[in-house]
Amino acid sequence: MKEYFAHETAVIDQGCDIGKGTKIWHFSHVMPNCKIGENCNIGQNVVISPEVVLGNNVKVQNNVSIYTGVTCEDDVFLGPSMVFTNVINPRSAINRKSQYAKTHVGKGATIGANATIVCGHDIGEFAFIGAGAVVTKTIPAYALVVGNPSKQIGWMSEYGQRLEFNELGEAICSESNEKYQLKEGKVSKVK
């Protein structure tokens, strides 16, 4: 007995492992051998290519393409019409399936609407990719990046609030009051 919901127009190929409480909406296609965690939401018109791995509580908005080679940890948000790639130099007449590059999205990261993630570049945990950004390099944890090509303009808390660091490299999230430390170009939450 399946413990997830799939709209009658969704196509789910064989060999998929879909977690309890996950919802897959209109006209979406989950291709063979995908692993989708619990309590995910797969919006309308989403394509999830073979062998993609999504953690628990991943939110995939409408019109998103997730190609083979992509893995997303728990609590990732993929905004409307954002896209991953999996080949650096695609050509229609040349088969490059053996050259797929991997992209890993860390826990709690957000990728905004219409952003493009060029393959082979990982997104750190709790990073925040602005709408329309084109990511062409690896993004550190908690980084805020925008633009084409994307540039880092700051840091974000786990609650999605901009962090303002003092001269000691300390910041407090305005929403959660959790403390963060910036040291040697890396941000970490103070436990």
N, C-alpha and C positions, 0 to 999 in steps of 0.2 A: 504494500500500500504506500503510495507516494504521500509525503508529508509537506509538499510544497504546492503552490498554485501556479498553473500555467493557463493563460487565456487560450481559448479554442483556436485562435489564429496563430499562436506561437508554434514554432517547430523546434522540437528537441530531439537531436539525433541520438543514436545508441551509444552506450558507454559513458554517459554523463553521470556524474555524482552531484546531486543537488540537495543542499541542506534543508532541514526543517524550517518552515516559516518563510521561505523565499518566495517571492512573487515575480512572475515573468509575464510581461504585458503584451499587448497587441502587436502582431507582425514581427516579433523578435525571433531570431534564429540562434539557437545554441548548438554549435557543431560538435562532432564526435569527441569523446574523451575529455571534456571540460570538467573541472572541479569547481563548484560554486558552493560557498559556505552557507551557514544558517542566516536567516533573517535578512537576506539581500533583497534589493528591489531592482529589477531589470526593466527599464522603461520601454516605451513603444519604439519599434523599428530599430532595435539594437542587434548588432551582429557580434557574436562571440565565437571566434575561430577555434579550430581544433586545439586541444591541450592547454587552453588558457586556464589559469588558476586564480580564483577570487576568494579572499578570506571571508570572515563573517561580517555581516552588517555593511556590506559594500553597496553604495547607492549609485546606480548607473542611470543617468537621465536619458531622455529620448534622443534617438539618432546617433548613438555612439557606436564606433567600430573598435573592437578590441581584438587585435591580431595575434596569431600564434607567436609565442615568445614572451608574452606579457604575463606578469604575476602581480597581483595586488594583495597586500596584507589587509588585516581587519580595519574596518571603519574608514575606508577610502571613499571619497566622493568624486565621481566623474561627471562633470557638468554637461549640459545639453550640447550635442553635436561636436564634442571634442573627439580627437582621433589619435590613435597610436599608429606608428608605422613599424614595419619589421624588415625592410630591405633598404639599404643605403642608396643603391643605384638601380632602381627597377627599370626593366625594359619589357614590353609586352612579348617580344619574340624570344626572350631569353629566360629560361627557367632557373630561378635562384632560390628555390625552396630549401636547398642545403645551406644557404647563407643567411638564414633568418638571424637577426641580432636580438638579444634578449633585453627587456626593460623590466625593472622591478620598481614597484611603487610601495613605499614604506607606510606603515601603520598611520592612520589618521590624516594622510595627505589629501589635499583638495586640488583638483584640476578644473579650472574654470571653463565656462562655455566657449566653444569654438577654438580652444587651445589645441596645438599640435605637438605631440611628443615624438621627436625624431628618435628612431630606435637606437639601442645601445647605450642610452643615458638613463641612469637610475634617478628616481625621485626620493629624497630622504623623508623620514617619518615627520609628519605634521608640517611638511612644506606646503606652501600655498602658491599655486600657479594661477596668475591672473587670467581673466577672460581674453581670448585671442592671442595669448602668448605662443611663441614658437620656441620650444625648448630644444637646444642644440648641444647641451652639455649636461653633465651630472649636476644635480641640485642637492645642496646639503640639507640636513634636517632643520626644520623650523624656518627655512629661507622663504622670503616673499620675492617672487620674480614676476616681471611684466614685460611686454613688448616683443618685437620681432627684429632680430633675435632677442630672446629673453635676457634681461639683466636683473640682477638682484638689487632691490631698492630698500630692503629691510628684513625684519624678522617677525614671525607670528607666533602667538601662544597656541597651546593645544585647543583653546576655545575659539581660535580664529580672530584674535585681537592683535593689533599691531603692538610690538614691544618697543619701548623707548629705554635704552640702556643708559645708566649714569656713568660717571667717570671711573667707577669701580667695576664696570661691566655687569651691573645688576639691574634687573627689571622686574616689575610686578604686573601680571595680567590684570587689566582693568575690570574684567568680568569675574574671574575666579579667585583673584588675589594670590594665585600661585606665583612663586618666585622662580626666576630664570637667571642663568649665569652665561655671560659671553666671555670665552677665554680662548685665545689663539685662533680666532675666526670660527669657533664652533659654539653653538648654543646648547645648553642642557637645562632641564628642569631641576631645581633644587628640591631634594626629597625631604 
